[in-house]
Amino acid sequence: MPLVQFSDRDLLRGKPIEPAWYRVHLDSIDGEGELSKDKKSTNYNVEGTILFNGDNGDPTYKGYPISWNFNSKAMGFTKELFIAFGLELNSKERYRLEALAGKDIDVYVENDTWQGRITNKVNHKYRPIKPDVTEGSGPPAEPEPQVT
């Protein structure tokens, strides 16, 4: 029987996290893609790592791996990712999905159920990072009430 060893990342993979906006580092994006099971489209896999909560800087889920993909039959979902990075898209231009690897972006992670298990899911909701939110920064301060 083979001996196996798990990395910290392996042990965190698949653990459900609280649905929220998270700052995610895009570790890799498969620009070549792989043929889907039905062999009629291509899946472009994305691997990311959660850095902290994108709204309040909470590092509770720091280091959690998150995976999702884009499919060649529904490339419109990729446009929101490019837009979140501030790109103005043009139908006459071509864009390299893998060029986004190594960058950070805010991604909404939600929960879903698959084969009776709660899973983490990226349903293609992205936004530009909030520069005032950093790891451990806490929630943004509420404005002081104005006395008139």
N, C-alpha and C positions, 0 to 999 in steps of 0.2 A: 504494500500500500504506500503510495507516495506521500511524502511529507510536504505540507504547504505552509507558507507563512504569509500573513496579511500585513500590508502597510497601514498606517493610520488612515490614509485616504480610503483604502479598501473598506475599513471598518465603518467609516462614516457614510459611504455610498449607500443610498437607498433609505437612510433614516429620515422619516418625515420631519419637516421643519415647519415653523409657523408661516402661513401665507403672508407675504409682505414684499415690498420693494427691497432688493438687495443690490449692493455694489458687487459686481461680478467681474473677475479677471477672465478674459477669454484666452484660455490656455492654448487651444488649437481649434482650427476650423479646417475640415477636410475639403480642400478646393477641388480635388479630383472626384470625390464622391464615390459611392458604391451603389451598384445596381440593387433596386428594391427586390423584395421577394417575388413579386409578379413579373419582374424583369422588364417592366414597361416605363419605369421612371428611375431617377437617381436620387439617393438620399445624401445630403451633405451634413455630416455629423459635426456638432459643436461640443467641445469640452470646456467647462469653466470651473472656477473656484470662487466660492462666496468669500468676500472680504469682510463685510459688515452690513448691517441694516442701512439701506439707502436713505431712510427718513430721519433716523436718530443716531446712527453711528454704533449701535449696539453690536458688539463682536461675538455674541452668543454662538452663532453658526459659522464663525470664521473657519476656513479650511474645508468646509463641506463641498464635495464635488457635485456638480450639476451637469447633466447632459441633455441635449435636445438635438433636433435636426430640422433641416429645410428639405423640401422635396421639389424636384424639377417641375412637377405638374402644378405647383402652387408657389412659384417664386415671388409672388406679390407679398408674401409674408416677410421676405427678406428686406423689403423696402423700409419697413419701420425701424429695423436695426440700423440701416445706413442713415436714415433721417435723424435718429437719436444721436448719431455722431456728427450731425450738422451738415451732412451732404445734401446738396440740392440735386435731385435726380432728374435725368433727362432720358427719354426713351431712345435717343440716338447714341447714347454712350453705353459702354460696357464697364462693369465694376467687378473687382476681384474680391470675393467673399473672404478668402483666406488673408487678405491684407488687413482685416480687422483683428486678427489674432495678436495677442500681446497687449491689447488695449483693455481699459476698464469701462463698464457701462452699467447703468441701473436696469435691472431685469425684474419683472414681477414673477415671483415663484408662487404657484398655488398648489393645492393638494388635489389628487384624483384617486380613483380606485381602479386597480388593475388586478384581475384574478384574485379578488378578495383582499388585496393589500392596499394600504394607503401609500401613495407614491407622490413624489414631487414632480411638478409639471411646469414647463415654460410654455405658455400659450401665446408666444410672440407679442408680449407687451414690453416695450422698451422705452426708456426716456433718457435724456442727457443727465449726466451726473450733476448733483447739487454740490457745487464747490464748497459751500459752507458746512457740509456734513462730512466729517472724517471719522475714522475709527475712534470710538469712545467720546465723541463730541457731545453726546446727549441731545435731547430734543431741542429744536430751535426755541429761543426765548420768546415768550409771548410779549407783544408790545405793551408798554406801560399805558394804562388808561389816561386819556386826556381829561384834565379837569378844566371846565370852562366857567 
